[in-house]
């Protein structure tokens, strides 16, 4: 494992804070790796994964002999690469006589393998084999729809697990609001049987329908392939409970403090009874002496004014 060092610069400190656990996670990155032996079809599939997840993918082109996710001791190198690249998802491609064109999709928790799904690829068609208008091409950074067709995704345990893994791999960054004009593509997964899923990528076209709600048409833009379920490994119950923990959804309530849309933060302050009626009042107060002096001065002024009036009358 990598040795954790204390950051000495602000740039290194920001990089460590970016990797630190958060209540609201960043967009998950995918690590793409090759096994000891691969085929042209498998290389093309991994290249299409990079294209679909542009900006959120790290691809290694070298062959890795020590990575065997389903075997004990074969996960060390994979977990090391996950920690090094800060990737929480991975796609591993390998080929053998027993498992041709094999893809392993997995998720990480705390840079350790969380769960695994192994599928085989058949009838693969790349994006280049589809002809369509350039304006219908999916845009970079757009959020996709997902359509899961078939009862198997609700009943079969393997298909339910595959559904969760595919959603995590392709959903991108989690957002609260969406602009419908920016949603221009959809991933369609059809459960042909309990062990076979047809996966395709389509573009959304909005047509006039004579009402305020447009009519939606799907145009296949690729890639498309058949996924054959082979093996899968569910997470441990203890690890799953730890991974599913969430932070506090509401801020801690402060006593006698409310928030208003107009006035903002409002608070109540309670003052005890002062008991003014029971206080002892003293006559030795400067304020009272001042009032007496002013009263005497006022009386003297009034007497002088009256004497002046008498002189003028005489």
Phi, psi and omega in degrees: 000157180287143178280130181275123181246154177284128182293139180253347179234163179293327179295317178293324178295319178294323179295320179291319178295328178292328180273349184292155178298144182224155175292321175252109187287155172285171176296134184284132177265152183246133176259126182248126185229155177250146175274193181295322182227133177224168178244172178296323179295316181293322177297321178293322179297316179294325177294323178292325176298319178297321182290321181288332181247040182303129180094342180234040184217145173233120184245132173252127184267345181285156178280143182240113182274337187268000183264115175219089190302325184273357182252148178291133183088351180264012183251354185296312181295322179296318179291327176296315178296324178297317178291323182292320184262354182059047178251133179257358176231154177210153175230122183241124181249133179211164182219133175211171181293324181284324181229084180286146178047061187264133176238133175243117178257131182215165178235153181245149169226121183057037179061030170233150185296128181265306177207166185220146172223127181249128181226155172255148184255130176222156176052048182280134176232119182283174180296326184295340181277354179257139180249126180200169180289146183295330181290344178272355180295137179299140181271151181291131178090357180284150180272133181266156167275161173228131178236117177253113185252126178124145180288342182298331180290349178252341187247318184277129184296320181295319180290325177296321178293317178298323178299314179297318182292318179295320178298319179293327183285327190245359184284338180075214183281138180280127182232160180271323183235152180230143171265117186298333179290341180270355178267107188233009180209164183211140173262126182249123178240117182247125179278098179290320176210188181287347181234007183224132181230132175266119183248127178216161183238124185235153174261147182262129176242131180261122181246159178288137181237001182083005178222182181288340181264118182287160176270135186258130174239144179252132176238124183289124181242355176081163002279166175223149183195162172259129179253119179260118181289130180242295180226157173206153180226119181279157180288157175294145183299318180294318178293323180295317178297320179291321181288333183272003178294142178236156179281178179296129182280331181240144177294153180296130183287132179260133183296134176064024178234127178235164178237133180241147181294323184276307187270347180085229184274124181238142180224155178249135178243123181261124180249129180292162180297129183281340180054056182293326183295335181267002181285145178275122181261134180252148178278345182276070182234133181298325180297321179291319177300321180295321179294323179294317180298318179295325178293319178296319179296320179295321179295319179296322179294320180295320179296318179295321179295320180294322180294321178299317180298322180293318179298317181295326181290323179287000000 
